């Protein structure tokens, strides 16, 4: 009995299977499978679904290539073919038909914007290999409704104009301007060897570099062969080049940087997108022909500056008419206004005169950044116009490292940190008038084996906080820091923003305290040595607390909401303590023995602090010194500047920085 039931079950399953196999395929299911392949852009398999008549008109390669070429040309992205299978009862209506039309949609993003189109596909029933099935009667209208056989899809690109960068007074920092493109017409050269040599010498190129351009495969005797672009203000160079037989010039629009070296590290430059760039920016609409920011704010603000390209996609009929499929105008990039004062930036850079160092200037009332300078520097225009291998190598091999951005880096701040140390001492109850009795120019605790603190001069005894700031006394601040202890001193510096990332429009390395794992390191840190590191921007920011009742102003660089006057850190010290420190710092200038007394004749009431930080590879090696100076006007404050100059040992120390800063203070404040 059981065996009979088993046999009956198998027979039933076989009947059901055969019944299922006998069902004819529906056009709806067939087209659904076809659109699934289309969404995958599997054109080779899609070809298998085409009707016999269609295959006579187009080969598999032609079919696939047509789609690929069009989609690539219009920069099609997110192509979505929409088809919804009808309900079962609707589908039954086509059961006995030999030809069926089914509606579908195609949506995609293109260089000319979003494109959406409605279509109807024709499916026909055909027998192949003794089996009937449905096949697509395809033509070009499946791609775009108005496209016919023999017609072409054409594309016209509308490039976006890159936004410009200007300073607070709308002076151009990164502009779209005209340059001169120098080229050679081979048939007009005369003595080729002489022409190549003259052009190479004038453009700071090698003869091989010029020859390589002249020997490109596309070059014809009558063609203008571009060699190099030069700035339109290089009139003498242009005149010299145009006097060479065969040389001529065309004007073209390029990115230009009017302040050249003075703003190079801040603004950066643009260049052609590399393969690596395109990989990083994949999906953001960039092509190999695009120019992108390569450094500085050009790179940081790329998204806002680049604008949005537009374009037109149209069908070119055999009669020469245009049937527009989509069109989108280009959107110009944003014009970005900085808080920077370009003329102050230029004046500071000029005073550095290729000396290595960095500088920052702020408006103490608002926190607006007025200048960020790194010296030495490079001309960003050369990267846009075409820097030669020799020029690039010279920059890379230069021992002064002109490619290094120093204002975004940190350095030992030396005695400029003593104003912060003094503020921490006041906050922790140390009486500024309580004098210490310190003898001589060297001091060490009895339990120290090989460490001591040295001061430059002996101010005599007793010495209080104001006197210690005037004479910049290392021993006073070291002893007071030891009284405070590591925890209170570290907490005080952290209140001023140490060991904390800076929320700023340009990446600046965070100032750091380093290790304070010994009394010697704690003592050294109190006067800006040990492992303490600061950027010039952060140093200037911390001094804003002395002019703002103990509040550090939030720094800004790009104008907008961030430029509103608002504190970054509130009540670091009390208003009275801030006033006390400011009065002491004015004595650094006004007192005859003050380390910045040479600034006293400017005619503006200043509060300053000088510093000299020793840098050396090891304890027993002979090191160099970096000179520092922070200066701010106090009666109607409008400027704080922090400058650092490298390698001032034996050249006047911080007095060299003071001499350089003095003309800038005079010009800006007077």
SVG drawing of the C-alpha trace seen along z (x, -y; Angstrom):
<svg xmlns="http://www.w3.org/2000/svg" viewBox="-8 -109 86 111">
<polyline fill="none" stroke="black" stroke-width="0.4" points="0.0,0.0 2.8,-2.4 4.6,-1.6 1.4,-2.4 1.1,-5.7 4.7,-6.6 4.3,-5.7 1.1,-7.8 2.9,-10.8 5.8,-10.6 3.3,-10.5 1.5,-13.6 4.7,-15.6 5.7,-14.6 2.3,-15.8 2.7,-19.1 6.2,-19.6 5.2,-18.9 2.2,-21.3 4.6,-24.0 7.0,-23.4 4.2,-23.6 3.3,-27.1 4.4,-29.6 6.8,-32.4 5.1,-35.7 6.3,-38.9 6.1,-40.7 8.5,-38.2 10.8,-38.4 11.0,-42.1 11.5,-42.2 14.6,-40.0 15.8,-42.3 15.5,-45.5 17.3,-43.7 20.3,-43.2 20.0,-46.8 20.2,-48.1 23.4,-46.1 24.5,-47.5 25.2,-43.9 24.8,-44.8 26.2,-41.5 23.5,-39.4 20.8,-42.0 21.7,-41.3 20.5,-37.7 17.0,-39.1 16.7,-40.9 14.5,-39.8 15.8,-38.2 15.0,-41.3 16.9,-43.5 20.0,-41.3 20.1,-41.6 20.3,-45.4 22.9,-45.6 25.7,-43.2 26.4,-42.3 29.5,-44.5 27.7,-47.5 24.8,-47.1 27.0,-47.1 29.3,-49.8 26.4,-52.1 25.2,-52.1 28.7,-52.3 29.8,-55.2 26.6,-57.2 26.6,-56.7 30.2,-57.5 29.9,-60.6 27.0,-62.1 28.6,-61.0 25.6,-58.9 25.4,-57.9 22.9,-56.1 21.1,-54.7 17.8,-53.2 15.4,-51.4 12.0,-51.3 9.5,-48.6 6.7,-47.2 5.2,-43.9 1.4,-44.2 -1.0,-42.2 -1.6,-38.6 -5.1,-39.3 -3.6,-42.1 -0.9,-39.8 -3.4,-37.2 -4.7,-39.6 -1.4,-39.1 -1.5,-35.3 -2.6,-34.8 -0.9,-37.9 2.1,-37.6 3.2,-41.2 3.1,-43.2 4.0,-46.8 5.1,-47.4 5.8,-50.8 9.0,-51.6 11.0,-54.6 14.7,-55.4 16.2,-57.8 19.8,-58.9 22.1,-61.7 24.2,-63.3 26.6,-66.2 23.5,-68.2 21.5,-67.2 18.9,-64.6 17.3,-63.0 14.0,-61.1 12.2,-59.6 9.1,-57.4 9.3,-54.6 7.3,-51.7 9.1,-48.4 7.8,-46.1 8.1,-42.4 7.4,-39.7 6.9,-36.0 9.5,-34.0 10.4,-30.3 14.1,-29.4 15.4,-25.9 11.8,-24.5 10.8,-26.7 8.8,-29.9 9.8,-32.9 9.4,-36.7 12.1,-38.9 12.6,-42.7 12.2,-44.5 14.9,-47.1 15.8,-50.4 17.7,-53.5 14.6,-55.1 15.1,-52.6 18.1,-54.8 16.3,-58.2 12.8,-58.4 13.7,-60.9 16.9,-59.1 16.7,-57.5 19.0,-55.1 21.9,-57.1 21.6,-60.0 24.3,-60.9 24.2,-62.0 26.3,-65.1 27.6,-66.7 28.6,-70.3 30.3,-71.0 29.9,-74.2 32.9,-74.5 32.4,-76.0 34.3,-79.2 36.3,-78.6 35.4,-80.9 38.0,-83.5 39.6,-84.1 39.8,-87.7 41.0,-89.4 38.8,-91.5 39.2,-94.5 38.4,-92.5 41.9,-92.4 42.5,-89.4 44.4,-86.5 43.5,-83.8 42.0,-85.2 41.1,-84.1 43.3,-86.3 45.1,-86.4 48.5,-84.9 50.8,-84.7 51.2,-81.3 54.6,-81.2 54.8,-79.0 57.0,-78.2 55.9,-77.9 58.5,-75.4 58.6,-76.7 59.4,-80.2 62.3,-79.3 65.1,-79.7 68.1,-78.3 66.3,-75.7 69.2,-75.0 69.7,-78.7 65.9,-79.3 65.6,-76.3 68.6,-77.4 67.4,-81.0 63.9,-80.0 65.1,-77.4 67.4,-79.8 64.8,-82.6 62.2,-80.3 64.5,-78.5 64.0,-75.2 66.4,-72.7 66.8,-72.4 65.6,-68.8 62.3,-70.0 61.8,-72.4 62.8,-69.8 60.3,-67.2 57.4,-69.6 58.5,-70.4 58.8,-66.6 55.2,-65.7 53.5,-63.5 50.7,-66.0 53.1,-68.9 53.1,-70.2 55.5,-72.9 52.8,-75.6 51.3,-74.8 51.7,-76.9 53.4,-74.6 52.8,-75.7 56.1,-75.7 55.3,-77.4 53.0,-80.0 54.3,-83.1 52.6,-85.8 51.3,-88.7 53.3,-91.1 56.6,-89.6 56.7,-92.2 60.5,-92.2 60.6,-88.4 57.8,-88.5 59.5,-91.1 62.8,-89.1 61.0,-86.0 59.0,-87.7 62.3,-88.9 63.4,-85.3 62.5,-84.0 59.5,-81.6 58.3,-82.6 54.8,-84.0 52.4,-84.3 48.7,-83.8 46.6,-85.0 44.7,-82.6 42.9,-82.6 44.5,-80.9 44.6,-81.0 46.8,-83.7 48.1,-84.6 48.8,-88.4 50.6,-88.3 52.9,-85.5 55.3,-84.2 53.6,-86.2 50.5,-84.1 51.7,-80.9 51.5,-78.7 48.1,-80.1 46.3,-80.1 48.1,-77.2 47.7,-76.6 45.7,-74.6 46.8,-71.9 45.4,-69.3 43.7,-66.4 46.0,-63.4 44.9,-59.7 45.3,-59.6 43.2,-62.7 40.4,-61.3 40.4,-58.1 40.0,-60.1 37.3,-62.2 35.4,-59.3 31.7,-60.0 32.1,-63.8 32.0,-64.6 35.7,-65.2 37.4,-64.3 41.0,-64.2 40.6,-67.6 39.6,-69.3 41.8,-71.7 41.6,-71.1 43.2,-72.7 46.5,-71.1 47.6,-72.9 46.4,-75.5 43.0,-77.0 42.7,-76.1 42.6,-72.5 40.8,-73.0 38.0,-75.0 37.8,-73.0 34.1,-72.0 33.1,-75.7 35.5,-77.0 35.1,-74.5 31.6,-75.5 29.4,-73.0 29.9,-72.4 27.0,-72.3 26.4,-71.1 24.0,-70.2 23.1,-66.8 21.4,-66.8 20.6,-64.7 22.2,-65.9 19.9,-65.0 21.0,-64.1 19.7,-67.5 22.0,-69.2 19.2,-70.2 19.5,-69.9 17.0,-68.1 17.9,-68.9 17.7,-66.1 18.9,-68.0 20.7,-71.3 22.1,-72.7 24.0,-76.0 27.3,-76.0 27.3,-77.3 30.2,-79.6 32.2,-78.7 31.8,-80.7 33.8,-83.9 35.3,-83.4 36.3,-86.4 39.0,-85.9 39.6,-87.9 43.2,-88.3 44.6,-91.8 46.7,-91.1 48.8,-94.2 49.7,-93.4 50.5,-89.8 52.7,-91.3 54.5,-93.7 55.2,-90.9 56.6,-88.6 58.7,-91.4 60.3,-92.0 61.2,-88.4 63.4,-88.8 63.7,-85.1 64.6,-84.4 63.0,-81.2 60.1,-81.5 56.4,-82.1 54.0,-84.8 50.4,-85.2 48.3,-88.4 44.8,-88.7 42.2,-91.3 42.0,-90.8 38.4,-92.1 36.9,-89.5 39.5,-86.8 39.7,-87.5 43.0,-86.3 44.7,-89.2 47.9,-87.4 49.4,-83.9 52.9,-84.0 55.5,-81.2 59.0,-82.1 60.8,-81.4 58.3,-80.6 57.7,-79.9 55.8,-81.4 52.5,-79.5 52.1,-81.0 55.0,-78.8 53.0,-75.6 50.0,-76.9 52.1,-78.1 54.3,-75.1 57.2,-74.7 60.3,-73.2 62.1,-70.2 65.1,-72.3 62.9,-74.8 61.1,-72.1 64.4,-70.4 65.9,-73.7 62.9,-74.1 63.1,-70.6 66.9,-70.8 66.9,-74.2 68.2,-73.8 65.8,-76.6 62.9,-74.4 60.7,-77.0 58.0,-74.3 57.6,-73.7 54.5,-75.5 55.8,-76.9 52.7,-78.7 50.8,-75.4 53.6,-73.8 54.6,-74.1 57.9,-75.1 59.2,-75.7 57.8,-79.2 60.6,-80.2 59.9,-83.0 56.8,-84.2 55.0,-81.5 55.9,-83.3 52.8,-85.5 50.7,-82.3 52.8,-81.0 52.3,-84.2 48.5,-84.0 48.4,-80.4 50.3,-81.5 47.8,-84.4 44.9,-82.0 46.4,-79.7 46.9,-82.3 50.5,-83.3 51.0,-86.9 52.6,-88.9 54.2,-91.3 55.7,-88.5 59.4,-88.7 61.9,-85.9 65.5,-86.2 67.5,-84.7 71.3,-85.0 73.5,-84.8 72.6,-83.7 72.4,-79.9 70.2,-77.9 69.5,-74.3 67.8,-72.3 70.1,-70.4 68.7,-67.1 69.3,-67.8 72.3,-65.9 72.9,-67.3 70.3,-70.0 70.2,-73.7 68.3,-76.8 70.2,-79.8 69.0,-83.4 70.4,-85.9 71.0,-88.7 70.9,-89.3 68.2,-91.8 69.2,-91.9 67.2,-90.9 64.4,-90.7 62.5,-89.9 58.7,-89.9 56.5,-88.8 56.6,-92.2 60.3,-92.4 60.6,-88.8 58.6,-89.6 60.6,-92.8 64.0,-90.9 62.5,-87.6 63.9,-85.7 63.9,-82.0 64.8,-81.2 61.8,-83.1 59.3,-81.3 60.9,-77.9 60.7,-78.2 57.1,-79.4 56.2,-76.5 57.7,-74.0 55.6,-75.5 52.5,-75.0 53.4,-71.5 52.9,-69.5 49.1,-69.1 48.2,-72.7 50.6,-73.9 49.4,-71.4 45.8,-72.2 46.6,-75.9 48.1,-75.3 45.2,-73.1 42.8,-75.9 44.7,-78.0 44.1,-75.4 47.1,-73.1 46.8,-69.5 43.5,-70.4 42.7,-70.5 42.0,-73.9 38.6,-74.5 39.9,-76.6 39.4,-76.9 43.0,-75.8 44.6,-72.8 47.0,-74.0 49.0,-71.5 47.8,-71.4 50.1,-73.1 51.3,-70.5 52.8,-70.3 54.8,-67.1 56.1,-65.1 56.5,-66.8 57.9,-63.7 60.6,-65.4 61.1,-68.6 63.6,-69.7 61.2,-69.3 58.5,-71.1 60.9,-74.0 62.0,-74.2 58.4,-74.1 57.6,-77.2 59.8,-79.3 58.8,-77.6 61.4,-74.9 61.3,-71.1 58.8,-69.6 56.4,-72.5 55.4,-73.3 53.2,-76.1 52.1,-77.6 52.3,-81.3 48.6,-81.4 47.8,-79.7 50.3,-82.0 48.6,-85.1 45.2,-83.6 46.2,-83.0 47.3,-86.7 43.8,-87.8 42.7,-86.7 44.7,-89.6 42.7,-92.1 39.3,-90.4 38.9,-90.1 40.2,-86.6 38.4,-85.2 40.3,-83.7 38.6,-84.8 37.6,-82.2 39.9,-82.5 38.4,-82.9 39.8,-82.9 36.8,-82.7 34.2,-85.4 30.7,-84.4 29.1,-83.3 32.4,-82.3 33.6,-85.9 31.2,-87.0 32.9,-88.1 32.6,-85.1 34.9,-83.5 36.6,-80.2 37.3,-79.8 35.8,-81.9 37.2,-83.0 40.6,-81.4 41.6,-84.0 39.6,-86.8 39.2,-90.3 41.4,-91.7 44.1,-89.1 44.0,-89.8 44.5,-93.6 47.4,-92.8 49.2,-90.8 48.7,-93.4 50.1,-96.2 53.1,-94.0 53.7,-93.3 53.6,-97.1 56.6,-97.4 58.5,-95.0 58.4,-97.9 58.4,-101.0 60.9,-100.0 64.5,-100.9 65.6,-97.3 62.7,-95.7 63.6,-93.1 61.4,-94.9 62.3,-98.5 63.5,-99.2 59.8,-99.3 59.0,-102.2 59.5,-104.9 56.7,-103.8 54.2,-106.2 51.6,-103.5 51.1,-101.9 52.2,-98.3 52.2,-95.1 54.8,-92.6 56.9,-89.6 60.1,-88.4 61.5,-84.9 64.5,-82.9 64.1,-79.1 67.1,-76.8 66.8,-73.9 69.4,-71.2 69.6,-67.5 71.0,-66.3 71.9,-67.6 75.6,-68.0 75.3,-69.2 75.7,-72.9 72.2,-74.1 70.6,-77.0 68.0,-79.5 64.7,-80.7 63.6,-84.2 60.1,-85.1 58.0,-88.3 54.4,-88.8 53.1,-92.4 49.7,-94.0 48.4,-97.5 46.4,-98.1 44.6,-101.4 42.3,-100.8 43.3,-97.2 43.3,-96.2 46.3,-94.0 48.1,-91.1 51.1,-89.7 53.2,-86.6 56.4,-86.2 59.1,-83.5 62.4,-83.6 64.7,-80.6 68.5,-80.6 68.9,-84.0 71.8,-82.8 74.7,-85.3 72.5,-87.7 70.7,-89.5 68.3,-86.9 64.8,-88.2 66.1,-91.8 66.4,-90.7 62.7,-89.9 61.9,-93.2 63.8,-95.1 61.9,-93.3 58.5,-93.7 58.9,-97.4 58.2,-98.9 55.1,-96.7 53.7,-97.9 54.4,-101.5 52.7,-101.2 49.6,-99.3 49.0,-101.1 50.0,-104.6"/>
</svg>
